[in-house]
């Protein structure tokens, strides 16, 4: 069997933002689904849960369509296409926008970068770093990587953009200081964070509708990089799904069965253990591979929209005689997690 999981973020006009945010257009989205539909049978959350719970067979070649971050553009632009084509999907939401009317760090960064040039953005970061720490700012001291290594992380971005992303997501910069800098920049652009959230994320009503359809999953309370967290912080990120969903749906028994782990490189068995302990039945990492079995269902691999046919840099194509791998970054099957032994 081949069980392919694909993932989308922003669905919108591809030229809507000058930089920083790179949506997939409705047209591209629909074309990708049409292409995939010739080879794969689309399955939804219930199909996967039934397969795991009582062995209901999934189609030989099947595909699940997923969306991360609970963005309103997914509901407004992608859902009508999915409904028209009769394709199920899973939308993974976070807690912070719903319980605290706060935007996620990752989106504050996207938004700021869409409004400022890389030079302006870095200038502002540098200024605030010095203001908050009293130290001069030296980007190079936080990033110890060759150009080739930098490109391997974000192959679709300009190198300056990549340096900024690495600095914000993977450098040794203190997490609290990082948030303080980004919050300050975000506040200078967006006056009302609640209003921003209302426009940017799905409303409670929209989430409720998707929840009733069995199409909601969990993406962490505050979108923290789970693999880098302590065990207790990891648990807090993952177990708050029922609290948030109960708040949104008014149903005290509301819960999530599936999770999409934010920033899961490297993948670890630990996140699967913690997710399983808080009731998640299956989950997705960012490992670029096809799933060829339902073993280790909390560590299903998943491809980005850019990686699939019709995307910016497809890693495979679909031929009459099967799937053809176009890029060695894509593995034909997942790592053997059970041999990791941790
Ligand atoms: Zn995310």
py3Dmol code that shows the C-alpha trace and the ligand (Angstrom):
import py3Dmol

protein = """\
ATOM      1  CA  UNK A   1       0.000   0.000   0.000  1.00  0.00           C
ATOM      2  CA  UNK A   2       0.953   3.607  -0.430  1.00  0.00           C
ATOM      3  CA  UNK A   3      -0.621   6.038   2.015  1.00  0.00           C
ATOM      4  CA  UNK A   4       0.340   9.556   1.003  1.00  0.00           C
ATOM      5  CA  UNK A   5      -0.283  12.544   3.255  1.00  0.00           C
ATOM      6  CA  UNK A   6      -0.056  16.031   1.781  1.00  0.00           C
ATOM      7  CA  UNK A   7      -0.110  19.356   3.555  1.00  0.00           C
ATOM      8  CA  UNK A   8      -1.134  22.931   2.781  1.00  0.00           C
ATOM      9  CA  UNK A   9      -0.849  26.226   4.624  1.00  0.00           C
ATOM     10  CA  UNK A  10      -2.037  29.434   2.925  1.00  0.00           C
ATOM     11  CA  UNK A  11      -4.541  29.008   0.068  1.00  0.00           C
ATOM     12  CA  UNK A  12      -4.818  32.331  -1.715  1.00  0.00           C
ATOM     13  CA  UNK A  13      -3.766  34.402  -4.708  1.00  0.00           C
ATOM     14  CA  UNK A  14      -0.075  33.535  -5.213  1.00  0.00           C
ATOM     15  CA  UNK A  15       0.735  37.211  -5.827  1.00  0.00           C
ATOM     16  CA  UNK A  16      -1.178  38.526  -2.809  1.00  0.00           C
ATOM     17  CA  UNK A  17       1.988  39.085  -0.753  1.00  0.00           C
ATOM     18  CA  UNK A  18       5.163  40.609  -2.122  1.00  0.00           C
ATOM     19  CA  UNK A  19       7.287  38.307   0.037  1.00  0.00           C
ATOM     20  CA  UNK A  20       7.306  36.305   3.272  1.00  0.00           C
ATOM     21  CA  UNK A  21       4.029  34.431   2.663  1.00  0.00           C
ATOM     22  CA  UNK A  22       3.756  32.040  -0.273  1.00  0.00           C
ATOM     23  CA  UNK A  23       0.194  30.836  -0.786  1.00  0.00           C
ATOM     24  CA  UNK A  24      -0.958  28.074  -3.109  1.00  0.00           C
ATOM     25  CA  UNK A  25      -3.640  29.397  -5.454  1.00  0.00           C
ATOM     26  CA  UNK A  26      -7.091  27.847  -5.599  1.00  0.00           C
ATOM     27  CA  UNK A  27      -6.355  26.919  -9.227  1.00  0.00           C
ATOM     28  CA  UNK A  28      -3.113  25.124  -8.366  1.00  0.00           C
ATOM     29  CA  UNK A  29      -4.812  23.442  -5.405  1.00  0.00           C
ATOM     30  CA  UNK A  30      -7.622  22.102  -7.562  1.00  0.00           C
ATOM     31  CA  UNK A  31      -5.197  20.947 -10.278  1.00  0.00           C
ATOM     32  CA  UNK A  32      -3.095  19.100  -7.727  1.00  0.00           C
ATOM     33  CA  UNK A  33      -6.150  17.291  -6.377  1.00  0.00           C
ATOM     34  CA  UNK A  34      -7.245  16.382  -9.903  1.00  0.00           C
ATOM     35  CA  UNK A  35      -3.785  14.959 -10.687  1.00  0.00           C
ATOM     36  CA  UNK A  36      -3.580  13.006  -7.417  1.00  0.00           C
ATOM     37  CA  UNK A  37      -7.131  11.735  -7.853  1.00  0.00           C
ATOM     38  CA  UNK A  38      -6.086   9.805 -10.964  1.00  0.00           C
ATOM     39  CA  UNK A  39      -3.722   7.670  -8.919  1.00  0.00           C
ATOM     40  CA  UNK A  40      -4.878   7.879  -5.302  1.00  0.00           C
ATOM     41  CA  UNK A  41      -8.220   7.440  -3.547  1.00  0.00           C
ATOM     42  CA  UNK A  42      -8.760  10.270  -1.063  1.00  0.00           C
ATOM     43  CA  UNK A  43      -9.448   9.244   2.517  1.00  0.00           C
ATOM     44  CA  UNK A  44     -10.429  11.254   5.593  1.00  0.00           C
ATOM     45  CA  UNK A  45      -9.880  11.150   9.330  1.00  0.00           C
ATOM     46  CA  UNK A  46     -12.615   8.570   9.919  1.00  0.00           C
ATOM     47  CA  UNK A  47     -11.174   6.168   7.319  1.00  0.00           C
ATOM     48  CA  UNK A  48      -7.767   6.274   9.017  1.00  0.00           C
ATOM     49  CA  UNK A  49      -9.307   5.866  12.488  1.00  0.00           C
ATOM     50  CA  UNK A  50     -11.392   2.881  11.317  1.00  0.00           C
ATOM     51  CA  UNK A  51      -8.337   1.288   9.723  1.00  0.00           C
ATOM     52  CA  UNK A  52      -6.396   1.676  12.961  1.00  0.00           C
ATOM     53  CA  UNK A  53      -9.215   0.664  15.321  1.00  0.00           C
ATOM     54  CA  UNK A  54     -10.631  -2.407  13.619  1.00  0.00           C
ATOM     55  CA  UNK A  55      -8.550  -3.035  10.544  1.00  0.00           C
ATOM     56  CA  UNK A  56     -10.936  -1.639   7.943  1.00  0.00           C
ATOM     57  CA  UNK A  57      -8.875  -1.763   4.771  1.00  0.00           C
ATOM     58  CA  UNK A  58      -7.692   1.493   3.258  1.00  0.00           C
ATOM     59  CA  UNK A  59      -7.585   1.649  -0.562  1.00  0.00           C
ATOM     60  CA  UNK A  60      -4.296   0.337  -2.008  1.00  0.00           C
ATOM     61  CA  UNK A  61      -3.119   3.820  -3.038  1.00  0.00           C
ATOM     62  CA  UNK A  62      -4.708   6.425  -0.797  1.00  0.00           C
ATOM     63  CA  UNK A  63      -4.116  10.048   0.048  1.00  0.00           C
ATOM     64  CA  UNK A  64      -5.130  12.246   2.960  1.00  0.00           C
ATOM     65  CA  UNK A  65      -5.275  16.023   2.432  1.00  0.00           C
ATOM     66  CA  UNK A  66      -4.284  18.097   5.453  1.00  0.00           C
ATOM     67  CA  UNK A  67      -4.046  21.777   6.409  1.00  0.00           C
ATOM     68  CA  UNK A  68      -1.961  23.250   9.225  1.00  0.00           C
ATOM     69  CA  UNK A  69      -2.406  26.346  11.400  1.00  0.00           C
ATOM     70  CA  UNK A  70      -6.210  26.840  11.214  1.00  0.00           C
ATOM     71  CA  UNK A  71      -5.964  29.663   8.672  1.00  0.00           C
ATOM     72  CA  UNK A  72      -9.169  31.288   7.531  1.00  0.00           C
ATOM     73  CA  UNK A  73      -8.058  31.184   3.892  1.00  0.00           C
ATOM     74  CA  UNK A  74      -8.248  27.383   4.094  1.00  0.00           C
ATOM     75  CA  UNK A  75     -11.907  27.506   5.064  1.00  0.00           C
ATOM     76  CA  UNK A  76     -12.799  30.226   2.593  1.00  0.00           C
ATOM     77  CA  UNK A  77     -10.752  29.162  -0.421  1.00  0.00           C
ATOM     78  CA  UNK A  78      -9.933  25.461  -0.130  1.00  0.00           C
ATOM     79  CA  UNK A  79     -13.057  24.053   1.510  1.00  0.00           C
ATOM     80  CA  UNK A  80     -15.443  24.973  -1.362  1.00  0.00           C
ATOM     81  CA  UNK A  81     -13.151  23.092  -3.792  1.00  0.00           C
ATOM     82  CA  UNK A  82     -12.942  20.085  -1.482  1.00  0.00           C
ATOM     83  CA  UNK A  83     -16.707  20.039  -1.062  1.00  0.00           C
ATOM     84  CA  UNK A  84     -17.265  20.376  -4.803  1.00  0.00           C
ATOM     85  CA  UNK A  85     -14.896  17.485  -5.507  1.00  0.00           C
ATOM     86  CA  UNK A  86     -16.197  15.369  -2.596  1.00  0.00           C
ATOM     87  CA  UNK A  87     -12.753  15.128  -0.980  1.00  0.00           C
ATOM     88  CA  UNK A  88     -12.373  14.868   2.828  1.00  0.00           C
ATOM     89  CA  UNK A  89      -9.575  16.701   4.664  1.00  0.00           C
ATOM     90  CA  UNK A  90      -8.143  17.295   8.133  1.00  0.00           C
ATOM     91  CA  UNK A  91      -7.598  20.830   9.438  1.00  0.00           C
ATOM     92  CA  UNK A  92      -5.068  21.060  12.276  1.00  0.00           C
ATOM     93  CA  UNK A  93      -5.678  24.008  14.595  1.00  0.00           C
ATOM     94  CA  UNK A  94      -3.765  25.589  17.483  1.00  0.00           C
ATOM     95  CA  UNK A  95      -5.070  26.856  20.817  1.00  0.00           C
ATOM     96  CA  UNK A  96      -3.528  30.277  21.332  1.00  0.00           C
ATOM     97  CA  UNK A  97      -5.673  32.198  18.810  1.00  0.00           C
ATOM     98  CA  UNK A  98      -8.881  30.747  20.297  1.00  0.00           C
ATOM     99  CA  UNK A  99      -8.265  30.900  24.033  1.00  0.00           C
ATOM    100  CA  UNK A 100      -6.117  34.035  24.175  1.00  0.00           C
ATOM    101  CA  UNK A 101      -6.842  35.886  20.898  1.00  0.00           C
ATOM    102  CA  UNK A 102      -3.130  35.845  20.208  1.00  0.00           C
ATOM    103  CA  UNK A 103      -1.423  35.196  16.899  1.00  0.00           C
ATOM    104  CA  UNK A 104       1.162  32.413  16.726  1.00  0.00           C
ATOM    105  CA  UNK A 105       4.836  33.382  16.702  1.00  0.00           C
ATOM    106  CA  UNK A 106       5.281  31.780  13.270  1.00  0.00           C
ATOM    107  CA  UNK A 107       2.525  33.940  11.781  1.00  0.00           C
ATOM    108  CA  UNK A 108       3.856  37.115  13.377  1.00  0.00           C
ATOM    109  CA  UNK A 109       7.104  36.382  11.596  1.00  0.00           C
ATOM    110  CA  UNK A 110       5.348  35.657   8.285  1.00  0.00           C
ATOM    111  CA  UNK A 111       3.307  38.834   8.566  1.00  0.00           C
ATOM    112  CA  UNK A 112       6.258  41.044   9.448  1.00  0.00           C
ATOM    113  CA  UNK A 113       8.327  39.601   6.627  1.00  0.00           C
ATOM    114  CA  UNK A 114       5.494  40.154   4.158  1.00  0.00           C
ATOM    115  CA  UNK A 115       5.457  43.837   5.103  1.00  0.00           C
ATOM    116  CA  UNK A 116       9.214  44.506   5.317  1.00  0.00           C
ATOM    117  CA  UNK A 117      12.155  43.813   3.000  1.00  0.00           C
ATOM    118  CA  UNK A 118      14.748  41.343   4.343  1.00  0.00           C
ATOM    119  CA  UNK A 119      17.102  44.301   4.929  1.00  0.00           C
ATOM    120  CA  UNK A 120      14.468  46.305   6.835  1.00  0.00           C
ATOM    121  CA  UNK A 121      13.482  43.276   8.850  1.00  0.00           C
ATOM    122  CA  UNK A 122      17.050  42.398   9.782  1.00  0.00           C
ATOM    123  CA  UNK A 123      17.738  46.051  10.620  1.00  0.00           C
ATOM    124  CA  UNK A 124      14.812  46.046  13.019  1.00  0.00           C
ATOM    125  CA  UNK A 125      15.878  42.722  14.577  1.00  0.00           C
ATOM    126  CA  UNK A 126      19.411  44.029  14.995  1.00  0.00           C
ATOM    127  CA  UNK A 127      18.203  47.285  16.582  1.00  0.00           C
ATOM    128  CA  UNK A 128      15.906  45.487  19.036  1.00  0.00           C
ATOM    129  CA  UNK A 129      18.491  42.844  19.899  1.00  0.00           C
ATOM    130  CA  UNK A 130      20.909  45.578  20.933  1.00  0.00           C
ATOM    131  CA  UNK A 131      18.163  47.481  22.759  1.00  0.00           C
ATOM    132  CA  UNK A 132      17.127  44.419  24.808  1.00  0.00           C
ATOM    133  CA  UNK A 133      20.565  42.929  25.482  1.00  0.00           C
ATOM    134  CA  UNK A 134      22.997  45.841  25.282  1.00  0.00           C
ATOM    135  CA  UNK A 135      25.114  43.699  22.939  1.00  0.00           C
ATOM    136  CA  UNK A 136      25.969  44.348  19.284  1.00  0.00           C
ATOM    137  CA  UNK A 137      24.089  42.099  16.848  1.00  0.00           C
ATOM    138  CA  UNK A 138      25.985  39.708  14.598  1.00  0.00           C
ATOM    139  CA  UNK A 139      23.769  37.397  12.518  1.00  0.00           C
ATOM    140  CA  UNK A 140      26.691  35.148  11.570  1.00  0.00           C
ATOM    141  CA  UNK A 141      27.387  34.300  15.192  1.00  0.00           C
ATOM    142  CA  UNK A 142      23.974  32.606  15.448  1.00  0.00           C
ATOM    143  CA  UNK A 143      24.200  30.654  12.178  1.00  0.00           C
ATOM    144  CA  UNK A 144      27.106  28.346  11.661  1.00  0.00           C
ATOM    145  CA  UNK A 145      26.201  26.858   8.278  1.00  0.00           C
ATOM    146  CA  UNK A 146      27.496  26.727   4.721  1.00  0.00           C
ATOM    147  CA  UNK A 147      25.408  28.127   1.855  1.00  0.00           C
ATOM    148  CA  UNK A 148      24.622  24.573   0.809  1.00  0.00           C
ATOM    149  CA  UNK A 149      23.343  23.674   4.265  1.00  0.00           C
ATOM    150  CA  UNK A 150      21.259  26.843   4.345  1.00  0.00           C
ATOM    151  CA  UNK A 151      19.711  25.979   0.972  1.00  0.00           C
ATOM    152  CA  UNK A 152      18.853  22.459   2.115  1.00  0.00           C
ATOM    153  CA  UNK A 153      16.506  23.848   4.784  1.00  0.00           C
ATOM    154  CA  UNK A 154      14.483  26.234   2.630  1.00  0.00           C
ATOM    155  CA  UNK A 155      15.180  25.362  -1.021  1.00  0.00           C
ATOM    156  CA  UNK A 156      12.488  27.708  -2.340  1.00  0.00           C
ATOM    157  CA  UNK A 157      13.707  30.890  -0.622  1.00  0.00           C
ATOM    158  CA  UNK A 158      16.299  33.543  -1.351  1.00  0.00           C
ATOM    159  CA  UNK A 159      19.449  33.083   0.794  1.00  0.00           C
ATOM    160  CA  UNK A 160      18.846  36.280   2.778  1.00  0.00           C
ATOM    161  CA  UNK A 161      15.348  35.074   3.582  1.00  0.00           C
ATOM    162  CA  UNK A 162      16.762  31.676   4.532  1.00  0.00           C
ATOM    163  CA  UNK A 163      19.270  33.268   6.917  1.00  0.00           C
ATOM    164  CA  UNK A 164      16.448  35.112   8.632  1.00  0.00           C
ATOM    165  CA  UNK A 165      14.337  31.961   8.880  1.00  0.00           C
ATOM    166  CA  UNK A 166      17.211  29.917  10.280  1.00  0.00           C
ATOM    167  CA  UNK A 167      18.012  32.689  12.730  1.00  0.00           C
ATOM    168  CA  UNK A 168      14.404  32.736  13.955  1.00  0.00           C
ATOM    169  CA  UNK A 169      13.652  29.003  13.878  1.00  0.00           C
ATOM    170  CA  UNK A 170      16.854  27.090  14.420  1.00  0.00           C
ATOM    171  CA  UNK A 171      19.556  29.329  15.845  1.00  0.00           C
ATOM    172  CA  UNK A 172      20.857  29.465  19.389  1.00  0.00           C
ATOM    173  CA  UNK A 173      19.029  32.738  20.080  1.00  0.00           C
ATOM    174  CA  UNK A 174      17.208  32.571  23.412  1.00  0.00           C
ATOM    175  CA  UNK A 175      13.513  31.660  22.893  1.00  0.00           C
ATOM    176  CA  UNK A 176      12.122  34.378  25.165  1.00  0.00           C
ATOM    177  CA  UNK A 177      14.299  37.046  23.561  1.00  0.00           C
ATOM    178  CA  UNK A 178      13.242  35.830  20.118  1.00  0.00           C
ATOM    179  CA  UNK A 179       9.580  36.266  21.059  1.00  0.00           C
ATOM    180  CA  UNK A 180      10.212  39.670  22.608  1.00  0.00           C
ATOM    181  CA  UNK A 181      11.851  40.906  19.390  1.00  0.00           C
ATOM    182  CA  UNK A 182       9.141  39.539  17.108  1.00  0.00           C
ATOM    183  CA  UNK A 183       6.305  40.743  19.358  1.00  0.00           C
ATOM    184  CA  UNK A 184       7.739  44.243  19.260  1.00  0.00           C
ATOM    185  CA  UNK A 185       8.041  44.245  15.460  1.00  0.00           C
ATOM    186  CA  UNK A 186       4.546  42.748  15.086  1.00  0.00           C
ATOM    187  CA  UNK A 187       3.017  45.383  17.389  1.00  0.00           C
ATOM    188  CA  UNK A 188       4.557  48.144  15.293  1.00  0.00           C
ATOM    189  CA  UNK A 189       2.691  46.815  12.231  1.00  0.00           C
ATOM    190  CA  UNK A 190      -0.534  45.421  13.711  1.00  0.00           C
ATOM    191  CA  UNK A 191      -2.381  47.574  16.222  1.00  0.00           C
ATOM    192  CA  UNK A 192      -5.095  45.133  17.327  1.00  0.00           C
ATOM    193  CA  UNK A 193      -3.959  41.552  17.747  1.00  0.00           C
ATOM    194  CA  UNK A 194      -7.497  40.277  18.371  1.00  0.00           C
ATOM    195  CA  UNK A 195      -8.738  41.846  15.158  1.00  0.00           C
ATOM    196  CA  UNK A 196      -5.757  40.319  13.331  1.00  0.00           C
ATOM    197  CA  UNK A 197      -6.683  36.883  14.720  1.00  0.00           C
ATOM    198  CA  UNK A 198     -10.333  37.325  13.743  1.00  0.00           C
ATOM    199  CA  UNK A 199      -9.291  37.917  10.138  1.00  0.00           C
ATOM    200  CA  UNK A 200      -6.409  35.481   9.974  1.00  0.00           C
ATOM    201  CA  UNK A 201      -7.699  32.314  11.683  1.00  0.00           C
ATOM    202  CA  UNK A 202     -10.902  30.342  11.227  1.00  0.00           C
ATOM    203  CA  UNK A 203     -13.723  31.532  13.449  1.00  0.00           C
ATOM    204  CA  UNK A 204     -15.110  29.361  16.267  1.00  0.00           C
ATOM    205  CA  UNK A 205     -18.167  28.718  14.113  1.00  0.00           C
ATOM    206  CA  UNK A 206     -16.076  27.523  11.191  1.00  0.00           C
ATOM    207  CA  UNK A 207     -14.036  25.228  13.447  1.00  0.00           C
ATOM    208  CA  UNK A 208     -17.254  23.890  14.992  1.00  0.00           C
ATOM    209  CA  UNK A 209     -18.649  23.036  11.568  1.00  0.00           C
ATOM    210  CA  UNK A 210     -15.443  21.178  10.623  1.00  0.00           C
ATOM    211  CA  UNK A 211     -15.338  19.459  14.003  1.00  0.00           C
ATOM    212  CA  UNK A 212     -18.856  18.110  13.514  1.00  0.00           C
ATOM    213  CA  UNK A 213     -17.706  16.679  10.159  1.00  0.00           C
ATOM    214  CA  UNK A 214     -14.803  14.898  11.840  1.00  0.00           C
ATOM    215  CA  UNK A 215     -12.317  17.127  10.029  1.00  0.00           C
ATOM    216  CA  UNK A 216     -10.448  18.780  12.912  1.00  0.00           C
ATOM    217  CA  UNK A 217      -7.073  17.744  14.300  1.00  0.00           C
ATOM    218  CA  UNK A 218      -4.574  19.274  16.716  1.00  0.00           C
ATOM    219  CA  UNK A 219      -1.428  21.291  15.933  1.00  0.00           C
ATOM    220  CA  UNK A 220      -0.190  22.162  19.437  1.00  0.00           C
ATOM    221  CA  UNK A 221      -1.383  24.872  21.824  1.00  0.00           C
ATOM    222  CA  UNK A 222       1.147  27.519  20.835  1.00  0.00           C
ATOM    223  CA  UNK A 223       2.815  25.885  17.812  1.00  0.00           C
ATOM    224  CA  UNK A 224       6.026  25.270  19.726  1.00  0.00           C
ATOM    225  CA  UNK A 225       8.788  23.116  18.188  1.00  0.00           C
ATOM    226  CA  UNK A 226       7.734  19.953  20.057  1.00  0.00           C
ATOM    227  CA  UNK A 227      10.905  17.973  19.484  1.00  0.00           C
ATOM    228  CA  UNK A 228      12.925  20.657  21.293  1.00  0.00           C
ATOM    229  CA  UNK A 229      10.668  20.853  24.372  1.00  0.00           C
ATOM    230  CA  UNK A 230      11.023  19.210  27.768  1.00  0.00           C
ATOM    231  CA  UNK A 231       8.658  16.277  28.401  1.00  0.00           C
ATOM    232  CA  UNK A 232       6.272  18.364  30.484  1.00  0.00           C
ATOM    233  CA  UNK A 233       6.210  21.279  28.019  1.00  0.00           C
ATOM    234  CA  UNK A 234       5.596  18.792  25.213  1.00  0.00           C
ATOM    235  CA  UNK A 235       2.662  17.360  27.138  1.00  0.00           C
ATOM    236  CA  UNK A 236       1.207  20.817  27.740  1.00  0.00           C
ATOM    237  CA  UNK A 237       1.385  21.569  24.013  1.00  0.00           C
ATOM    238  CA  UNK A 238      -0.349  18.333  23.071  1.00  0.00           C
ATOM    239  CA  UNK A 239      -2.865  17.676  25.832  1.00  0.00           C
ATOM    240  CA  UNK A 240      -4.661  21.049  25.649  1.00  0.00           C
ATOM    241  CA  UNK A 241      -6.594  19.968  22.534  1.00  0.00           C
ATOM    242  CA  UNK A 242      -9.655  18.888  24.494  1.00  0.00           C
ATOM    243  CA  UNK A 243      -9.698  22.126  26.552  1.00  0.00           C
ATOM    244  CA  UNK A 244      -9.612  24.256  23.398  1.00  0.00           C
ATOM    245  CA  UNK A 245     -12.086  22.121  21.472  1.00  0.00           C
ATOM    246  CA  UNK A 246     -14.481  22.032  24.434  1.00  0.00           C
ATOM    247  CA  UNK A 247     -14.340  25.833  24.546  1.00  0.00           C
ATOM    248  CA  UNK A 248     -14.997  26.145  20.808  1.00  0.00           C
ATOM    249  CA  UNK A 249     -17.696  23.487  20.522  1.00  0.00           C
ATOM    250  CA  UNK A 250     -19.389  23.821  23.902  1.00  0.00           C
ATOM    251  CA  UNK A 251     -19.067  20.035  24.262  1.00  0.00           C
ATOM    252  CA  UNK A 252     -17.144  19.147  27.412  1.00  0.00           C
ATOM    253  CA  UNK A 253     -16.194  15.773  25.893  1.00  0.00           C
ATOM    254  CA  UNK A 254     -14.694  17.243  22.728  1.00  0.00           C
ATOM    255  CA  UNK A 255     -11.288  15.807  21.832  1.00  0.00           C
ATOM    256  CA  UNK A 256      -8.859  15.498  18.962  1.00  0.00           C
ATOM    257  CA  UNK A 257      -7.816  12.124  17.566  1.00  0.00           C
ATOM    258  CA  UNK A 258      -5.011  13.282  15.313  1.00  0.00           C
ATOM    259  CA  UNK A 259      -2.075  15.625  15.547  1.00  0.00           C
ATOM    260  CA  UNK A 260       0.256  17.370  13.148  1.00  0.00           C
ATOM    261  CA  UNK A 261       3.489  18.112  14.988  1.00  0.00           C
ATOM    262  CA  UNK A 262       4.910  21.597  14.328  1.00  0.00           C
ATOM    263  CA  UNK A 263       8.603  21.841  13.381  1.00  0.00           C
ATOM    264  CA  UNK A 264       9.353  18.122  13.685  1.00  0.00           C
ATOM    265  CA  UNK A 265      12.907  17.877  12.494  1.00  0.00           C
ATOM    266  CA  UNK A 266      14.407  15.724  13.797  1.00  0.00           C
ATOM    267  CA  UNK A 267      11.548  13.280  14.288  1.00  0.00           C
ATOM    268  CA  UNK A 268      11.689  11.360  17.566  1.00  0.00           C
ATOM    269  CA  UNK A 269       9.836   8.458  19.120  1.00  0.00           C
ATOM    270  CA  UNK A 270       9.304  10.618  22.203  1.00  0.00           C
ATOM    271  CA  UNK A 271       6.716  12.829  20.501  1.00  0.00           C
ATOM    272  CA  UNK A 272       4.754   9.723  19.501  1.00  0.00           C
ATOM    273  CA  UNK A 273       4.817   8.436  23.080  1.00  0.00           C
ATOM    274  CA  UNK A 274       3.616  11.744  24.489  1.00  0.00           C
ATOM    275  CA  UNK A 275       0.928  12.196  21.821  1.00  0.00           C
ATOM    276  CA  UNK A 276      -0.300   8.635  22.433  1.00  0.00           C
ATOM    277  CA  UNK A 277      -0.398   9.235  26.183  1.00  0.00           C
ATOM    278  CA  UNK A 278      -2.774  12.197  25.718  1.00  0.00           C
ATOM    279  CA  UNK A 279      -5.148  10.209  23.498  1.00  0.00           C
ATOM    280  CA  UNK A 280      -4.003  10.965  19.962  1.00  0.00           C
ATOM    281  CA  UNK A 281      -4.553   8.024  17.595  1.00  0.00           C
ATOM    282  CA  UNK A 282      -2.412   9.143  14.665  1.00  0.00           C
ATOM    283  CA  UNK A 283      -0.067  11.980  13.796  1.00  0.00           C
ATOM    284  CA  UNK A 284       2.075  13.526  11.101  1.00  0.00           C
ATOM    285  CA  UNK A 285       5.703  14.571  11.081  1.00  0.00           C
ATOM    286  CA  UNK A 286       7.574  16.461   8.373  1.00  0.00           C
ATOM    287  CA  UNK A 287       9.564  13.444   7.205  1.00  0.00           C
ATOM    288  CA  UNK A 288       9.507  13.364   3.404  1.00  0.00           C
ATOM    289  CA  UNK A 289       8.420   9.803   2.607  1.00  0.00           C
ATOM    290  CA  UNK A 290       5.499   7.651   1.549  1.00  0.00           C
ATOM    291  CA  UNK A 291       3.764   5.649   4.262  1.00  0.00           C
ATOM    292  CA  UNK A 292       3.761   2.018   3.205  1.00  0.00           C
ATOM    293  CA  UNK A 293       2.159   0.604   6.351  1.00  0.00           C
ATOM    294  CA  UNK A 294       0.049   1.778   9.282  1.00  0.00           C
ATOM    295  CA  UNK A 295       2.757   0.848  11.789  1.00  0.00           C
ATOM    296  CA  UNK A 296       3.696   3.716  14.102  1.00  0.00           C
ATOM    297  CA  UNK A 297       0.570   5.702  13.232  1.00  0.00           C
ATOM    298  CA  UNK A 298       1.692   8.671  15.349  1.00  0.00           C
ATOM    299  CA  UNK A 299       4.660   9.150  13.047  1.00  0.00           C
ATOM    300  CA  UNK A 300       3.139   9.195   9.581  1.00  0.00           C
ATOM    301  CA  UNK A 301       5.267  11.088   7.104  1.00  0.00           C
ATOM    302  CA  UNK A 302       3.792  13.915   5.066  1.00  0.00           C
ATOM    303  CA  UNK A 303       4.730  15.974   2.016  1.00  0.00           C
ATOM    304  CA  UNK A 304       4.328  19.686   1.498  1.00  0.00           C
ATOM    305  CA  UNK A 305       2.222  21.027  -1.396  1.00  0.00           C
ATOM    306  CA  UNK A 306       5.469  22.130  -3.082  1.00  0.00           C
ATOM    307  CA  UNK A 307       6.725  18.529  -3.062  1.00  0.00           C
ATOM    308  CA  UNK A 308       3.869  16.934  -4.976  1.00  0.00           C
ATOM    309  CA  UNK A 309       2.988  16.962  -8.689  1.00  0.00           C
ATOM    310  CA  UNK A 310       1.852  20.454  -9.684  1.00  0.00           C
ATOM    311  CA  UNK A 311       3.908  22.004  -6.849  1.00  0.00           C
ATOM    312  CA  UNK A 312       6.971  24.259  -7.167  1.00  0.00           C
ATOM    313  CA  UNK A 313       9.498  21.409  -6.966  1.00  0.00           C
ATOM    314  CA  UNK A 314       7.773  18.005  -7.192  1.00  0.00           C
ATOM    315  CA  UNK A 315       9.680  15.121  -5.615  1.00  0.00           C
ATOM    316  CA  UNK A 316       7.768  12.441  -7.529  1.00  0.00           C
ATOM    317  CA  UNK A 317       5.589  11.920 -10.563  1.00  0.00           C
ATOM    318  CA  UNK A 318       2.770   9.499 -11.251  1.00  0.00           C
ATOM    319  CA  UNK A 319       3.271   7.314 -14.324  1.00  0.00           C
ATOM    320  CA  UNK A 320       1.106   4.577 -15.841  1.00  0.00           C
ATOM    321  CA  UNK A 321       3.298   1.951 -14.214  1.00  0.00           C
ATOM    322  CA  UNK A 322       3.481   3.569 -10.780  1.00  0.00           C
ATOM    323  CA  UNK A 323       5.175   6.297  -8.791  1.00  0.00           C
ATOM    324  CA  UNK A 324       8.503   7.644 -10.025  1.00  0.00           C
ATOM    325  CA  UNK A 325      10.810   9.344  -7.488  1.00  0.00           C
ATOM    326  CA  UNK A 326      12.310  12.530  -8.976  1.00  0.00           C
ATOM    327  CA  UNK A 327      14.440  13.673  -6.052  1.00  0.00           C
ATOM    328  CA  UNK A 328      16.418  11.613  -3.571  1.00  0.00           C
ATOM    329  CA  UNK A 329      15.152  13.812  -0.720  1.00  0.00           C
ATOM    330  CA  UNK A 330      11.988  11.707  -0.945  1.00  0.00           C
ATOM    331  CA  UNK A 331      12.098   8.229   0.553  1.00  0.00           C
ATOM    332  CA  UNK A 332       9.972   5.422  -0.773  1.00  0.00           C
ATOM    333  CA  UNK A 333       9.096   4.453   2.805  1.00  0.00           C
ATOM    334  CA  UNK A 334       9.507   5.841   6.323  1.00  0.00           C
ATOM    335  CA  UNK A 335      12.444   5.322   8.659  1.00  0.00           C
ATOM    336  CA  UNK A 336      12.241   2.205  10.804  1.00  0.00           C
ATOM    337  CA  UNK A 337      11.336   3.967  14.030  1.00  0.00           C
ATOM    338  CA  UNK A 338      11.108   0.798  16.060  1.00  0.00           C
ATOM    339  CA  UNK A 339      14.846   0.285  15.610  1.00  0.00           C
ATOM    340  CA  UNK A 340      15.628   3.638  17.165  1.00  0.00           C
ATOM    341  CA  UNK A 341      15.065   2.181  20.634  1.00  0.00           C
ATOM    342  CA  UNK A 342      14.450   5.451  22.481  1.00  0.00           C
TER     343      UNK A 342
END
"""
ligand_1 = """\
1
ZN
Zn 2.205 24.986 11.552
"""
view = py3Dmol.view(width=600, height=400)
view.addModel(protein, "pdb")
view.setStyle({"model": 0}, {"cartoon": {"style": "trace"}})
view.addModel(ligand_1, "xyz")
view.setStyle({"model": 1}, {"stick": {}})
view.zoomTo()
view.show()
